[in-house]
């Protein structure tokens, strides 16, 4: 009964370690993918001054198009901009309906080459555009991008720290579980040695036990994570930006890697326990 309880505690601890580490990893994978898509879809918005003539607008468009790093440019009139705002933010319909005049400026939406998506290069392009005649303001969400990147890095560090603590706890519990079983079978092991059993022969069942505990803990942790993922993906999908299909789960190769890592943790705990016991 005690052995079953110890094995159950070991498997649950292993499952918690896998669940926490994998959850942070899954969040990080989807966040990186979202950031990558967002960065490659960056649009620099160039707001024009009021009263710019069509000729001046076309001249400005040609100047921007010739800048190094600009892959495309589209003109958005203030009427079209207001229509887009109403479509994307429907809650503002009632507010915008009472406006006497359109408050939005005419705008150019500028697309950038993938090679120019670094903050320094974007700033260079923005600075060149801002100096042009007829340009009122230029924006692309630099502050939001910097804060979001910093939050992601903080989240990764926290995830690695918590995951590391749970992995160490799992190794410790596996080692102590195996050690207790070794003490309960101490006489049996001594008899096996007296009749000529090698250390390898004695160790093998315990190594197999450690691997099985790691496998079951990894499978349980990933199963719980998949259940949470299935529920979250439905809810999160409603709030994702246009063009992003949804969050994704680990690939089969990644799942195998996690399972192998969990089994390795079980093996390490077993190894540490056997190493000290058989020496004595």
URTA-V938384 format. One record per helix or strand of 2 or more residues. SS is the DSSP state (h for helix, s for strand). FROM is the first residue (numbers start at 1). LEN is the number of residues. Records with the same first field share a line. If there is no record, write none. Layout:
SS: FROM-LEN, FROM-LEN
This chain:
h: 2-39, 54-12, 78-11, 90-8, 114-3, 119-12, 142-43, 186-9, 199-39, 252-28
s: 43-6, 70-7, 107-6, 135-5
